[in-house]
Amino acid sequence: MFTVVSLPPPGAAEKFTSASSLTSGLILMIIGVVLRPALFGATTWSALQQPLAANPAFHHRLTAVLLALSLTVAAALIAAVLVIQP
């Protein structure tokens, strides 16, 4: 006649959410740590491979875009470190 509903303890949901966000944050941080040097290397490689005399505007734009991506990843890593700290 009566149904007993078992509810989790009050702090259980918060612990699950924080553990889940910690794991996803660490995965994103690892991806960022690998991506940062790759972008910096791509910037250096493209700056050395593209002839500046052939098309200086394209050379500057390409280098600026790759450096902006590299700086964005660096800023994301700094933000991740600040958020993930225990």
Secondary structure, DSSP 8 states (H G I E B T S, - for coil): ---------TTHHHHHHHHHHHHHHHHHHHHHHHHHHHHHHHHHHHHHHS-TTT-HHHHHHHHHHHHHHHHHHHHHHHHHHHHH--
